[in-house]
Amino acid sequence: LGTGWRGLINHHIEYLNSFNLTGYVPENGSFVSYGATDGITRAYMLARYTLHQELYGNKPRKYEYSPKILFPTPGFTILGKLPRELGIQTVEMVTDKKDNFFYNPQKLKEFLEKEENQDVLIVDLSIINNPVSTIVPPEQLKQVLEVLENHRGRNGAKVIVINDCAYLGMGNQKQLKRNGEIMNSFKRRIDVLPMTKIFGRPSFRGGFVGTPDEALATHIPAITKLTSPSVSYAMMAEAMAIWDFVKFEDQLSFFDMLHHRQKKLLEILSVRPDIFNLDEYILSGEEDDQEMKEVNGEQRKSEDELAAFYLYVQVQDGIDPLDIPYRTRCYVNNEDTFYLNSKRKGPKYVRFALGVESLSDAKVEKIKKELIHWKKVTDFVNFT
Ligand SMILES: Cc1ncc(COP(=O)(O)O)c(C=O)c1O
């Protein structure tokens, strides 16, 4: 039925289990996907199908019931845009820096309770966010899940969470495990674990989808067999080889390397305070377990809470992000990429992506010098 090899499914389950995500329904509860994008597409279809069955069963209906998807921004917007191709509407919720660019529990509650949002029954969650690259604080995750657990939409329908684990494993291990434990208490969810980022192989297109919820699991065969009657043996064979021969310690060295590059990039950018405002990062580099640090009476994240492989950096007032490649010779993603329809007000951000370029000490010094050089070269230009 296109669910993929059992042994491969088990590898993903063991990985998720190590972060306290457990209880996948045996037999029907999981399948192999082509990375996150395919996995999430099918997770949306599964959620819609399940809600339709719960609300209307097999009673003939002119149209299939269409729940709406709540998508937080800034985020990886392809996942907010692709529902349109399935005939599902996405509702955007812009999150705030002071809420760690994650849902604010109170605002979420008020939003869901509005009459016009009674069909918002699928909620996208990512414990490690792209572009922000930090792990959601466990307490905030807990409060958000409580809101979702208690909410009832159209005809008493309950929310289904899509838990995007694209970067699971990167960053502070303790915090990830705590978040896993909290997430695990919310059963009505679909976990998507792509290996495209975790193995550092975007084109490899391997991944997993699984649920601990019986009602969702029942409908997995109906969804998988229609979209992928079978899963590529070539991909699965390669995935099995990686799972069998790459130890988690090796995986951790890869994550450490990404983290090292994040720190190095912060150090590099600090030579251009005219363009980048790095106030929210602490550059001391000391390791500790605290989620947030208090600096000058303000709660700030430490660089050691960085996960994934991005840096989301605030730009100084008056700097147009579109000028940054010219002013620095560094390529950045403008923040607009991470919003659907909203034009956010307030300070601007850009996202750097790391992972391909090695950042040795010699190279770091060279880039710093070049950044200072390009300041001199471009200083005479009037950018306004
Ligand atoms: C949060 C998040 N989810 C999913 C994806 C897509 O992953 P995949 O390449 O496995 O489809 C990305 C890609 O950048 C991402 O950042």
The ligand as a MOL file (V3000), in Angstrom:
LIG
                    3D

  0  0  0     0  0            999 V3000
M  V30 BEGIN CTAB
M  V30 COUNTS 16 16 0 0 0
M  V30 BEGIN ATOM
M  V30 1 C 10.6280 23.8920 8.6540 0
M  V30 2 C 10.7980 23.1740 7.3380 0
M  V30 3 N 9.9730 22.1620 7.0210 0
M  V30 4 C 10.0930 21.5080 5.8690 0
M  V30 5 C 11.0460 21.8380 4.9390 0
M  V30 6 C 11.1110 21.0820 3.6250 0
M  V30 7 O 11.9050 19.9720 3.7370 0
M  V30 8 P 12.0790 18.8570 2.5950 0
M  V30 9 O 13.2510 19.2870 1.7680 0
M  V30 10 O 12.3580 17.5930 3.3530 0
M  V30 11 O 10.8200 18.7670 1.7940 0
M  V30 12 C 11.9160 22.8820 5.2130 0
M  V30 13 C 12.9400 23.2660 4.2300 0
M  V30 14 O 13.6740 24.2070 4.3290 0
M  V30 15 C 11.7890 23.5620 6.4460 0
M  V30 16 O 12.5930 24.5810 6.7640 0
M  V30 END ATOM
M  V30 BEGIN BOND
M  V30 1 1 1 2
M  V30 2 1 2 3
M  V30 3 2 2 15
M  V30 4 2 3 4
M  V30 5 1 4 5
M  V30 6 1 5 6
M  V30 7 2 5 12
M  V30 8 1 6 7
M  V30 9 1 7 8
M  V30 10 2 8 9
M  V30 11 1 8 10
M  V30 12 1 8 11
M  V30 13 1 12 13
M  V30 14 1 12 15
M  V30 15 2 13 14
M  V30 16 1 15 16
M  V30 END BOND
M  V30 END CTAB
M  END
